């Protein structure tokens, strides 16, 4: 990789609004929401699982 390309690549990474920690927190949140939908989809309407 040439120096110019490497410099442009580093500039792109530095210009991102979020850090990797933000993306990890976002991914965990999306997974928790998906898990919640999966749990809510299980069981019948009058079952104990759906009432709790």
C-alpha positions as CSV (number, residue, x, y, z in Angstrom):
1,X,0.0,0.0,0.0
2,X,1.4,3.3,-1.0
3,X,1.9,6.1,1.6
4,X,-0.8,8.2,0.0
5,X,-3.4,5.3,0.1
6,X,-2.4,4.5,3.7
7,X,-2.8,8.1,4.8
8,X,-6.2,8.3,3.1
9,X,-7.2,5.0,4.8
10,X,-6.2,6.3,8.2
11,X,-8.0,9.6,7.6
12,X,-11.2,7.6,6.8
13,X,-11.0,5.6,10.0
14,X,-10.4,8.7,12.1
15,X,-13.4,10.5,10.5
16,X,-15.9,7.8,11.7
17,X,-18.3,9.2,14.2
18,X,-18.4,6.1,16.4
19,X,-15.7,4.0,18.0
20,X,-15.7,0.2,17.9
21,X,-17.1,0.2,21.4
22,X,-20.2,2.0,20.2
23,X,-20.7,-0.6,17.4
24,X,-20.3,-3.5,19.9
25,X,-22.9,-1.9,22.2
26,X,-25.2,-1.4,19.3
27,X,-24.8,-5.0,18.1
28,X,-25.6,-6.3,21.7
29,X,-28.7,-4.1,21.8
30,X,-29.9,-5.4,18.4
31,X,-29.3,-9.0,19.5
32,X,-31.3,-8.4,22.8
33,X,-34.2,-7.0,20.8
34,X,-34.2,-10.0,18.5
35,X,-34.0,-12.4,21.4
36,X,-37.0,-10.6,23.0
37,X,-39.0,-11.0,19.8
38,X,-38.1,-14.7,19.7
39,X,-39.1,-15.2,23.3
40,X,-42.4,-13.4,22.8
41,X,-43.2,-15.5,19.7
42,X,-43.2,-18.7,21.7
43,X,-46.2,-20.2,23.5
44,X,-49.9,-19.7,23.2
45,X,-51.8,-16.6,24.3
46,X,-53.0,-18.2,27.6
47,X,-49.8,-20.0,28.5
48,X,-47.7,-19.2,31.5
49,X,-44.8,-18.2,29.4
50,X,-46.7,-15.4,27.6
51,X,-48.3,-14.1,30.8
52,X,-45.1,-13.5,32.6
